[in-house]
Structure formats: C-alpha cells, structure tokens
Amino acid sequence: MKVTNNGLIIIGENFNATRKIKASSPRVLREEGKWYVTYTQLDGSQGRLDVTDTIPEDPNQQRVFAIPHIAEACRQKNMDYITWAIKSQEVAGAHIIDLCVDEMSVYPEERYDWMRWLVTTAQSITSTVVSIDSSDSNTIYAGLEAHDGSISRPAINSFNLEDGRQVLVDMARERNAILFANASGNRGMPQNETERIDNLEKCMQMMDEGNIPIEDRFLDPLVFPIGAGPDFGNHYLDAVREMRARYPDVHIFGGHSNVSFGLPQRKILNHAFVVLSIMSGCDALMIDPIMNQVKPFDDFRFAANSLTAKDEFSVAYLKYIRSLSQRSTRPARKPKATAQVASG
C-alpha cells in the first residue's frame, strides 16, 4: 500500500460493533417516547437512527447508558446510517476502514455471517481498503472469503503471538492482504517496552518466513490507558522508537485513543499523544478521523521532519505544500451516488 507524498496513513476506527455513544450526548434525541442517534449526512440533510430497543426502561440506567449505535445499525441493516458511518470516515481522510463485528453475537457461526455481510456491504459503499478485524481467526477468514479483491485489497487486523493467530500470515499471503501485527504475547499482554519489542521482533521473523512484503506490514506496539498505569504511554513510545530504528520501512501505528480511557477531556490527551507518537516514528494512526482532523497531523509530520533533518533540504515538505496548493485550485467534483445494498 502506498500513500502519496509520504503522508500519514489513517485507519478509521469507527465501524466497530463495540462503539457506543452516551445517552447524554447531544447527538441523542428523545422524542415522543422514542430514542434516536442523529447524524448529518454527506449531503447536509439530517438523519436519525432509531435506537429505542436498546434503551433500558429504568430512568436511572438511562442517564448513564451507552448506546451501541454501530451494532444497532447493523442489526437493523440501516443502510443510511451504515453508509454515513463509512463514507464520513473516508471523506475525513481515512485510507483504511476497520470493520469489527465481535460483539454482534456470542455464537461463532453468527459472527461469521455478520462479517461476510459487513465486508460485502462495506465494499458496496467504498473502494477504500477495508480491514477485517476480529479476535477470532475464523471470523477473519470468513471476511476474507467474502472480500472482493477487484474492488480493493483487504487488510487483516491482527496477527500476534497468541495461539491460533499465526495462521493469519498464510491468509495474508494467499489473499494479497495488508497484515497488521500487534505486540500481544503467547502468555498475555506485554508488561513494558522490552516485551513489546521482543514480541514484535518475533512477529517480524514470522512475516519474513511468510514472505510478507515489508510495505504491507503494520506494527502495533499496543496502547494502554495511562489512567491504569502512568508508564504505559512511555512503554508504547519507547517501543515505537526502537522498532522504527530497526525497521525504517515498516509501518507503525497504534490505537491511539486508548491512551485516554477513563480521563476527562480525552481529546486533549489524544491529540498530544498522536503528536508524540509521530515524533517517535509512527507513520500510521488508528483514530476517529472525524473527531481528530487529519490535516493538522500531516502538517506537523512534514514540518517536524524538515526541522529535524529527516527530510533533507525540505524536499518532501515542499512537495507536500505544492500538493495542498494544487488541491485548493481544483474545481469541486460532484459527489458520486452512494451504492445501496438490499436490507433483507
């Protein structure tokens, strides 16, 4: 996968069945006994997703309830909301759309069906690379079976040292897939930067043996909430620096919004952590591209590389600035019609 001008690769994290929105959010509307999650469609019109069936009857619970809006849109097969959730990330700058259905069902066969349906549905909406994301390798395989390689390449999220995950290397080679690898070990989560580096080093060796091209490898040292451990941010950043030094051409990313879980004003922390991650060597970000605008991060990366002599004579910076000028002078294109999928 190649991104022009060496810009950041953005992995949109929003289409995941675990995503929830607080019932107290301004986007949540209560009207005539019904509950809705509201959204602004790409043409500017207002849309509503009816989430009444998810809301508890107890008013005390309602005040603190988090609405599983992505899962509910899938259950309803609400194509307006699904299209908005995917296309809005693409418009905001996502190069890869992550898809996860793990919370749709506790039954494996049902999860396989959901993943097949979602991959087919997403590819009817966008030609952007879709990442097939699951904690279960068989669910990933089901998604790969449904994936149409003539539309885009798939990505696999993710391979690690846990038992049963190594098969994903073979799947990636057979399906010409981009492969994410995270720093989880075969005995659990890494405790520090050293374990992160050691685990990712083993993953790199397995990908070498599997003939996965270096440009198709995305390494995730794993971001943990600093509210649970004050050194977790440094563990991640130190691992990024070391893996970048060892592998200049590999892609490095993380679930950067994880760092702020449990703390107030999360957007402030997330923004600072993304900047620190870029400085440490990340060239890809897994973020909400709607809440966290991509352009300021791209601006920072090109400017920082120029200022620290990583971009000698500012060659990449000048090319990037020229591309912005060209973009601003291009005539606006009419939006393409949105592809629809039968809801049955």
C-alpha angles and dihedrals in degrees: 000000000000128000115197122245092014091276122164117281109233121208109196109222099188105095098075125122088227092065113114137178124210116251087230092060118120086237091065115087127191114199132163093343093312129110122215138181106218127209140172113243121221092259089057097254121130121249135191133206112203106226098165093121091060096054119100117235094229108094091211090058092044091063093060100029120126113212117223092220099167093049091047093050089052093048090051091040085225101181095189093059095039091050091049093048092053102035095045089059091049092050090048091057109273114153093185127034114210115217123196129168101168094124095049093087142356089219115089097215091052091050090051090053092047092050093048090050094046095049091050091046095047092049090053088058104040141019089207116118111273121212115217103216127187142134086226119073092207091058089053090050090052090053092049090052090056095043118108108217092193089070099046143324118274126235125211121219106220153005121171141148096278115118112273097020099092090077087073090074090063091045090052092051094046094047098038088241132166106243126217116201124191132197098248112132130216089257099045141281121348115260099207144356093282093059090045091054094044093049094047090047089058090048090052090052091052091049089050089055090047092052094237108167113246092236089058094056121098115187121204115192088189126249117229126190113270088213087071095045128009094214097050093095092053092046089058097043093047090051091050091052093050096045090048090052092050097041113029094175102046122098117245125194143144143196089268098181090063089077094074102045111139096016129103125251091022094179091067092053093043093052093049092046093051090053091049090048093052090049089051094052111277113145095176132051131201101207145128097272091196095057094034108047112221102213098070089054092049090048090051095048095052093043094046093049090051094047094049096045094247084119101047114214088359092272096150092040093055091047090051093050090050090052090054091052092049091049093051093053097048116104114251114261123225111251115256119245112265116248114237132208127206110261096216 
